[in-house]
Amino acid sequence: MTTPEAREILDRAGEPLRWGAEQVVAWHLAWGRYHFLTREADEALRRFEQAGAAAGADSSQLTASHIGLGLAHEALGNLEQAVAAYGRAVELSEHSRSRTSTVERVRFFEARAVCFRRLEAYEGLVRVLHRMHRDEDAFFWSEHTKARVLVEAMARAPHGAGLGLPAELRQQEEDLTNRIAALSSRGEERESSQQQLRRLYAERDALVDRLRREYPEYASMQYPLPLHASELALAPNEVLLAYEVTEPQSYLFLVRGGEVERVYEIKLSRPELTDLVERFRSSFVQVTSAADLKALDLAVGEELYDLLLRPALAGVEAGEHVLVVPDEAIGLVPLEALVVRSDGRSQWRATRWGPAPTGVEYVGDTRVFAYWQSGTTMTTVRRLRKAVPGDRVLLVADSALAAPGDCAQPVFQAGGAEQPTALGSGMAGTLRDGQPDGPVSRSTGFVQFTDSLRHAYGERVWVMPGLTATWRVLQREPLDQYAVLVFAMHGVLSDGTSGRGQPALVLSGADGGPSENGHLTMTDVMGLNLRAEIVTLMACETGAGELAGGEGIMAMGRAFQYAGARSVLVSLWKVEDESTNLLAQAFFEKMAAGRPKLEALQAARRVLRESGYEHPFFWAPFVLIGEDEVAGTPGRRAGRLASTSPN
């Protein structure tokens, strides 16, 4: 709707002489938003004040009026008033969130309070506090908008008995929780029931306040809150780069040594930044043949590097390890694929596996990153540090598809030609220098990968292949006894046509379980009990998914962390079969030899590129989400990995 159209509708609505209180508030809010969008901040402020005065005790309307007040004060330069208004909106939102179920919380921040997204209050605090040179506080509120549900899931465990919580307090906590759940489940609208529920919530709030004062370790686990920079569990040689995307512009926080050292402004609006990321990402997600590799937009890759990384990396020492907290669309592209430098006259040369640009330096040539959903998530994982019982390895694979990463991508050959038979059709020929070696069945590829895994880990490997890999079999398997889990099968995203509402891994068959269609969905995974050091998802787009504002990208990698994995290796686009098989073999060989996960990933990428897979489409899709080090091992962090380092 255009601004003139909105004005016409508001004019037709007339004065709310006979309207109820709710309609009056909505009317003032609509006018306030209109005046804000037309840059009439004074008039917008007046309307939002009127809305707040008429809202009474309605939480949603009060939240909306305070968000509007914050926006108007911010536009007028009244920064203290803006902080107060946004802060009150956040207070109301947090109060509402504490009374919602886990399922509802996933979409809580992007939901609207009348005409504003709740997220706008938190983003407003980040912007205004930065303008006031209060960057520590700005970072704290940025942490509020990232992966809150995930942090709470990770932290919830039976820690009370081991953290000195008296039995009577544990009982009081349990009784309150049960009474609130029982009363809420009835859905009674009677005033007496609502009053009783409010009293129970007040009792619980008072109990939580007491726990935070007297038993802070227990409270931090059971009722986790976002953390300040000074509270993050960063090693001395680690730097955290955390992004915050907002509507007018975005920000990059550089955190080192327990403080926000610097904040970089990314002067693009949310739509502009999203469009730029999507343009670069399309260079990879739309590849279906060797000819498509030439669509790689080096200029956009370099522009993104200049915006997202160049200023911050200039202040990172060679030996420092970089952790990245992406936000929104930034989480859908591996930063290692961004272009540091191209000579402006880049030529395309034919390689064994298709065309690749020359004269290009990528971020991945010298750096490798660990990605986290938030600094608080990272700290929670490190505080818990659950011991992994044993060193067993489980491979769950579809032997009919064979190699990890089989997503029906074509096999490429020199000169930009493409094999007519796409992988996933049951048989595929392997090409070397344009000449087929002959058809290789999917089962042959499966055996090769299994052999390489057993070569790396020996008899510790247990294989669950083919039709034996079903939901019920997975449920019966003691998954919490495995240090490494490998899923080599199709990965699928949610869509609106097949009835599949969430990302999933495709198992070989159905057996009457929750995933009767053979899909291991995000919900299924979140119900598993894992203690794995790493889960490796050698399938397509396992790191991609649906963006939930304030929570991040809801994808398979997140689900496995929710279930208890310390780190997950995921892909950000549809991967090619042969190159993924080679990368997976090299990755596990290096990791089994004692390399930290990121060193193993960097070495595997190098093996791939030295084998002719020079285009980032092949070597860049897999990223590590979560912890690099194995629990209980001394820190061996490699911030900058020189290309000359040994494999």
Solvent accessible surface area in square Angstrom, and as a share of the most:
residue,aa,sasa,rsa
1,M,171,0.76
2,T,77,0.45
3,T,57,0.33
4,P,98,0.62
5,E,84,0.38
6,A,26,0.20
7,R,95,0.35
8,E,95,0.43
9,I,77,0.39
10,L,20,0.10
11,D,79,0.41
12,R,165,0.60
13,A,45,0.35
14,G,33,0.32
15,E,115,0.52
16,P,20,0.12
17,L,158,0.79
18,R,236,0.86
19,W,98,0.35
20,G,40,0.39
21,A,72,0.55
22,E,112,0.50
23,Q,94,0.42
24,V,30,0.17
25,V,0,0.00
26,A,43,0.33
27,W,22,0.08
28,H,21,0.09
29,L,0,0.00
30,A,40,0.31
31,W,18,0.06
32,G,0,0.00
33,R,62,0.23
34,Y,26,0.10
35,H,15,0.07
36,F,54,0.22
37,L,112,0.56
38,T,43,0.25
39,R,220,0.80
40,E,76,0.34
41,A,14,0.11
42,D,104,0.54
43,E,52,0.23
44,A,0,0.00
45,L,26,0.13
46,R,104,0.38
47,R,30,0.11
48,F,0,0.00
49,E,89,0.40
50,Q,64,0.28
51,A,0,0.00
52,G,20,0.19
53,A,91,0.71
54,A,38,0.29
55,A,8,0.06
56,G,55,0.53
57,A,100,0.77
58,D,62,0.32
59,S,46,0.30
60,S,47,0.31
61,Q,12,0.05
62,L,30,0.15
63,T,4,0.02
64,A,0,0.00
65,S,0,0.00
66,H,37,0.17
67,I,0,0.00
68,G,0,0.00
69,L,25,0.12
70,G,0,0.00
71,L,15,0.08
72,A,0,0.00
73,H,25,0.11
74,E,21,0.09
75,A,65,0.50
76,L,64,0.32
77,G,39,0.38
78,N,46,0.24
79,L,36,0.18
80,E,114,0.51
81,Q,89,0.40
82,A,0,0.00
83,V,27,0.16
84,A,67,0.52
85,A,7,0.06
86,Y,0,0.00
87,G,26,0.25
88,R,89,0.32
89,A,0,0.00
90,V,3,0.02
91,E,101,0.45
92,L,18,0.09
93,S,1,0.01
94,E,44,0.20
95,H,98,0.44
96,S,30,0.20
97,R,8,0.03
98,S,34,0.22
99,R,64,0.23
100,T,35,0.20
101,S,57,0.37
102,T,62,0.36
103,V,125,0.72
104,E,102,0.46
105,R,28,0.10
106,V,30,0.17
107,R,83,0.30
108,F,8,0.03
109,F,0,0.00
110,E,49,0.22
111,A,40,0.31
112,R,139,0.51
113,A,1,0.01
114,V,60,0.35
115,C,30,0.18
116,F,1,0.00
117,R,52,0.19
118,R,45,0.16
119,L,6,0.03
120,E,27,0.12
121,A,0,0.00
122,Y,0,0.00
123,E,4,0.02
124,G,0,0.00
125,L,3,0.02
126,V,0,0.00
127,R,14,0.05
128,V,0,0.00
129,L,2,0.01
130,H,27,0.12
131,R,115,0.42
132,M,38,0.17
133,H,167,0.75
134,R,94,0.34
135,D,35,0.18
136,E,70,0.31
137,D,43,0.22
138,A,0,0.00
139,F,1,0.00
140,F,34,0.14
141,W,55,0.19
142,S,2,0.01
143,E,3,0.01
144,H,12,0.05
145,T,7,0.04
146,K,11,0.04
147,A,1,0.01
148,R,14,0.05
149,V,5,0.03
150,L,0,0.00
151,V,6,0.03
152,E,15,0.07
153,A,23,0.17
154,M,23,0.10
155,A,1,0.01
156,R,106,0.39
157,A,39,0.30
158,P,136,0.86
159,H,51,0.23
160,G,5,0.05
161,A,83,0.64
162,G,70,0.67
163,L,49,0.24
164,G,57,0.54
165,L,6,0.03
166,P,39,0.24
167,A,65,0.50
168,E,122,0.55
169,L,5,0.02
170,R,84,0.31
171,Q,96,0.43
172,Q,81,0.36
173,E,18,0.08
174,E,96,0.43
175,D,59,0.30
176,L,4,0.02
177,T,72,0.42
178,N,83,0.43
179,R,120,0.44
180,I,15,0.08
181,A,59,0.46
182,A,49,0.38
183,L,13,0.06
184,S,52,0.34
185,S,93,0.60
186,R,146,0.53
187,G,53,0.51
188,E,46,0.21
189,E,150,0.67
190,R,157,0.57
191,E,100,0.45
192,S,70,0.45
193,S,7,0.05
194,Q,58,0.26
195,Q,80,0.36
196,Q,75,0.33
197,L,25,0.13
198,R,129,0.47
199,R,140,0.51
200,L,4,0.02
201,Y,18,0.07
202,A,59,0.46
203,E,81,0.36
204,R,49,0.18
205,D,52,0.27
206,A,62,0.48
207,L,7,0.04
208,V,18,0.10
209,D,75,0.39
210,R,94,0.34
211,L,1,0.01
212,R,78,0.28
213,R,166,0.61
214,E,85,0.38
215,Y,51,0.20
216,P,81,0.51
217,E,103,0.46
218,Y,10,0.04
219,A,1,0.01
220,S,39,0.25
221,M,20,0.09
222,Q,41,0.18
223,Y,46,0.17
224,P,15,0.09
225,L,86,0.43
226,P,6,0.04
227,L,19,0.09
228,H,67,0.30
229,A,0,0.00
230,S,83,0.53
231,E,76,0.34
232,L,16,0.08
233,A,37,0.29
234,L,33,0.16
235,A,28,0.22
236,P,138,0.87
237,N,54,0.28
238,E,1,0.00
239,V,0,0.00
240,L,0,0.00
241,L,0,0.00
242,A,1,0.01
243,Y,1,0.00
244,E,3,0.01
245,V,4,0.02
246,T,0,0.00
247,E,85,0.38
248,P,80,0.50
249,Q,33,0.15
250,S,1,0.01
251,Y,5,0.02
252,L,3,0.02
253,F,0,0.00
254,L,3,0.01
255,V,0,0.00
256,R,46,0.17
257,G,72,0.70
258,G,25,0.24
259,E,92,0.41
260,V,16,0.09
261,E,89,0.40
262,R,146,0.53
263,V,16,0.09
264,Y,26,0.10
265,E,74,0.33
266,I,2,0.01
267,K,141,0.60
268,L,37,0.18
269,S,27,0.17
270,R,33,0.12
271,P,78,0.49
272,E,92,0.41
273,L,2,0.01
274,T,38,0.22
275,D,73,0.38
276,L,9,0.05
277,V,1,0.01
278,E,95,0.43
279,R,117,0.43
280,F,0,0.00
281,R,28,0.10
282,S,33,0.22
283,S,4,0.02
284,F,2,0.01
285,V,51,0.29
286,Q,125,0.55
287,V,4,0.02
288,T,86,0.50
289,S,22,0.14
290,A,0,0.00
291,A,69,0.54
292,D,43,0.22
293,L,0,0.00
294,K,115,0.49
295,A,66,0.51
296,L,9,0.05
297,D,50,0.26
298,L,23,0.12
299,A,74,0.57
300,V,3,0.02
301,G,0,0.00
302,E,47,0.21
303,E,77,0.35
304,L,0,0.00
305,Y,16,0.06
306,D,62,0.32
307,L,50,0.25
308,L,0,0.00
309,L,0,0.00
310,R,95,0.35
311,P,59,0.37
312,A,0,0.00
313,L,17,0.09
314,A,90,0.70
315,G,36,0.35
316,V,12,0.07
317,E,115,0.52
318,A,61,0.48
319,G,52,0.50
320,E,18,0.08
321,H,1,0.00
322,V,1,0.01
323,L,1,0.01
324,V,0,0.00
325,V,0,0.00
326,P,27,0.17
327,D,21,0.11
328,E,22,0.10
329,A,10,0.08
330,I,2,0.01
331,G,18,0.18
332,L,35,0.17
333,V,3,0.01
334,P,1,0.00
335,L,1,0.00
336,E,0,0.00
337,A,1,0.00
338,L,0,0.00
339,V,0,0.00
340,V,29,0.16
341,R,118,0.43
342,S,24,0.16
343,D,61,0.31
344,G,70,0.67
345,R,178,0.65
346,S,27,0.17
347,Q,121,0.54
348,W,75,0.26
349,R,121,0.44
350,A,67,0.52
351,T,14,0.08
352,R,95,0.35
353,W,8,0.03
354,G,1,0.01
355,P,9,0.06
356,A,1,0.01
357,P,9,0.06
358,T,41,0.24
359,G,37,0.35
360,V,24,0.14
361,E,55,0.25
362,Y,4,0.02
363,V,4,0.02
364,G,5,0.05
365,D,31,0.16
366,T,38,0.22
367,R,6,0.02
368,V,1,0.00
369,F,1,0.00
370,A,0,0.00
371,Y,16,0.06
372,W,3,0.01
373,Q,32,0.14
374,S,0,0.00
375,G,0,0.00
376,T,7,0.04
377,T,0,0.00
378,M,0,0.00
379,T,1,0.00
380,T,12,0.07
381,V,11,0.06
382,R,24,0.09
383,R,117,0.43
384,L,37,0.18
385,R,97,0.35
386,K,75,0.32
387,A,70,0.54
388,V,30,0.17
389,P,45,0.29
390,G,55,0.53
391,D,72,0.37
392,R,93,0.34
393,V,0,0.00
394,L,0,0.00
395,L,0,0.00
396,V,0,0.00
397,A,1,0.00
398,D,15,0.08
399,S,30,0.19
400,A,71,0.55
401,L,25,0.12
402,A,1,0.01
403,A,7,0.05
404,P,0,0.00
405,G,0,0.00
406,D,1,0.01
407,C,13,0.08
408,A,54,0.42
409,Q,8,0.03
410,P,6,0.04
411,V,1,0.00
412,F,1,0.00
413,Q,26,0.11
414,A,37,0.29
415,G,61,0.59
416,G,23,0.22
417,A,44,0.34
418,E,70,0.31
419,Q,21,0.09
420,P,134,0.84
421,T,56,0.32
422,A,44,0.34
423,L,2,0.01
424,G,34,0.33
425,S,78,0.50
426,G,35,0.33
427,M,99,0.44
428,A,5,0.04
429,G,9,0.09
430,T,9,0.05
431,L,10,0.05
432,R,90,0.33
433,D,95,0.49
434,G,23,0.23
435,Q,126,0.56
436,P,89,0.56
437,D,95,0.49
438,G,24,0.23
439,P,102,0.64
440,V,45,0.26
441,S,31,0.20
442,R,17,0.06
443,S,61,0.39
444,T,59,0.35
445,G,7,0.07
446,F,22,0.09
447,V,79,0.46
448,Q,93,0.41
449,F,1,0.00
450,T,8,0.04
451,D,79,0.41
452,S,14,0.09
453,L,1,0.00
454,R,105,0.38
455,H,152,0.68
456,A,21,0.16
457,Y,17,0.06
458,G,32,0.31
459,E,174,0.78
460,R,90,0.33
461,V,12,0.07
462,W,133,0.47
463,V,20,0.11
464,M,6,0.03
465,P,46,0.29
466,G,11,0.11
467,L,140,0.70
468,T,77,0.45
469,A,0,0.00
470,T,13,0.08
471,W,14,0.05
472,R,103,0.38
473,V,39,0.23
474,L,1,0.00
475,Q,101,0.45
476,R,175,0.64
477,E,36,0.16
478,P,64,0.40
479,L,8,0.04
480,D,32,0.17
481,Q,63,0.28
482,Y,0,0.00
483,A,10,0.08
484,V,11,0.06
485,L,0,0.00
486,V,0,0.00
487,F,0,0.00
488,A,2,0.02
489,M,3,0.01
490,H,46,0.21
491,G,10,0.10
492,V,41,0.23
493,L,54,0.27
494,S,39,0.25
495,D,57,0.29
496,G,82,0.78
497,T,131,0.76
498,S,75,0.48
499,G,75,0.72
500,R,44,0.16
501,G,63,0.61
502,Q,52,0.23
503,P,7,0.04
504,A,0,0.00
505,L,0,0.00
506,V,34,0.19
507,L,6,0.03
508,S,31,0.20
509,G,20,0.19
510,A,62,0.48
511,D,48,0.25
512,G,43,0.42
513,G,4,0.04
514,P,95,0.60
515,S,5,0.03
516,E,108,0.48
517,N,104,0.54
518,G,3,0.02
519,H,28,0.12
520,L,0,0.00
521,T,23,0.14
522,M,12,0.05
523,T,85,0.50
524,D,15,0.08
525,V,0,0.00
526,M,53,0.24
527,G,67,0.65
528,L,19,0.10
529,N,98,0.50
530,L,0,0.00
531,R,80,0.29
532,A,0,0.00
533,E,12,0.05
534,I,1,0.01
535,V,0,0.00
536,T,0,0.00
537,L,0,0.00
538,M,0,0.00
539,A,0,0.00
540,C,3,0.02
541,E,24,0.11
542,T,3,0.01
543,G,7,0.07
544,A,2,0.02
545,G,27,0.26
546,E,86,0.39
547,L,69,0.35
548,A,0,0.00
549,G,8,0.07
550,G,9,0.09
551,E,1,0.01
552,G,24,0.23
553,I,29,0.15
554,M,20,0.09
555,A,4,0.03
556,M,3,0.01
557,G,1,0.01
558,R,11,0.04
559,A,1,0.00
560,F,0,0.00
561,Q,1,0.01
562,Y,54,0.21
563,A,10,0.08
564,G,14,0.13
565,A,2,0.02
566,R,8,0.03
567,S,0,0.00
568,V,0,0.00
569,L,0,0.00
570,V,0,0.00
571,S,0,0.00
572,L,7,0.03
573,W,0,0.00
574,K,96,0.41
575,V,1,0.01
576,E,4,0.02
577,D,2,0.01
578,E,44,0.20
579,S,1,0.01
580,T,5,0.03
581,N,13,0.07
582,L,55,0.28
583,L,1,0.01
584,A,0,0.00
585,Q,43,0.19
586,A,6,0.05
587,F,0,0.00
588,F,2,0.01
589,E,70,0.31
590,K,37,0.16
591,M,21,0.10
592,A,35,0.27
593,A,86,0.66
594,G,45,0.43
595,R,54,0.20
596,P,5,0.03
597,K,2,0.01
598,L,2,0.01
599,E,31,0.14
600,A,0,0.00
601,L,1,0.01
602,Q,6,0.03
603,A,2,0.01
604,A,0,0.00
605,R,5,0.02
606,R,30,0.11
607,V,34,0.20
608,L,0,0.00
609,R,48,0.17
610,E,121,0.54
611,S,41,0.27
612,G,22,0.21
613,Y,7,0.03
614,E,39,0.17
615,H,2,0.01
616,P,0,0.00
617,F,2,0.01
618,F,10,0.04
619,W,1,0.00
620,A,0,0.00
621,P,2,0.01
622,F,2,0.01
623,V,6,0.03
624,L,1,0.01
625,I,27,0.14
626,G,0,0.00
627,E,1,0.01
628,D,3,0.02
629,E,9,0.04
630,V,56,0.32
631,A,25,0.20
632,G,73,0.71
633,T,63,0.37
634,P,105,0.66
635,G,60,0.57
636,R,114,0.42
637,R,43,0.16
638,A,21,0.16
639,G,2,0.02
640,R,103,0.37
641,L,19,0.09
642,A,51,0.39
643,S,71,0.46
644,T,126,0.73
645,S,39,0.25
646,P,111,0.70
647,N,66,0.34
